[in-house]
Amino acid sequence: MTIVTKDSLQLMLDHHNPKYVEAVVGRALTAIFKFQTEDEQTSNATTHHNGVGFTGADGYGGSLTAKYWMKHNSLQPWMIEKWTAKTKSGYARLAKYHRQLNDISSK
């Protein structure tokens, strides 16, 4: 059963309440971060290209943002902007992780 799609995730990220969007970003990145290997979590980098966790380009920023959320239960404005900014595809950067988030939410 599909719970999270690119479109449903984008709808959440386009929500009018900034605190809601902040929580979506923080919780999603934390869920993805937990799929990084232990050494990737420690180094804030993606070194294993195993199809789970962050891509190489997002390993550092994703790890730092997830750790910040876990520690403070809030995010800095630049962190939210990074993950909600739309790419050439018309979707937010975070939306590329919709399949992983769907898998996580289905467990």
Residue pairs with C-beta under 8 A, 6 or more apart in sequence:
1 106
2 102
3 102
3 105
3 106
4 98
4 101
4 102
4 105
5 98
5 102
6 91
6 95
6 98
8 98
9 24
9 28
9 91
9 92
9 94
9 95
9 98
9 101
10 91
10 92
10 95
12 20
12 21
12 24
13 21
13 24
13 25
13 83
13 84
13 92
13 94
13 95
15 21
15 24
18 80
21 80
21 84
22 74
22 75
22 80
25 65
25 69
25 75
25 79
25 80
25 83
25 84
25 94
26 65
26 66
26 69
26 73
26 74
26 75
27 69
28 94
28 97
28 101
29 62
29 65
29 66
29 69
29 83
29 94
30 66
30 69
30 70
31 100
31 101
31 104
32 53
32 54
32 62
32 66
32 97
32 100
32 101
32 104
33 41
33 53
33 54
33 62
33 63
33 66
33 67
35 52
35 53
35 100
35 104
36 46
36 52
36 53
36 54
36 59
36 63
37 47
37 48
37 50
37 53
39 47
40 46
40 47
40 48
40 53
40 54
40 59
40 63
41 63
44 59
44 60
44 63
44 64
44 67
45 56
45 59
45 60
45 63
46 53
46 54
46 55
46 56
46 58
46 59
47 59
49 56
52 100
53 59
53 100
54 62
54 63
54 97
55 96
58 93
61 82
65 75
65 79
65 82
65 83
68 75
68 76
68 79
69 75
82 93
83 92
83 93
83 94
84 92
84 93
84 94
85 92
85 93
86 92
87 93
87 96
89 95
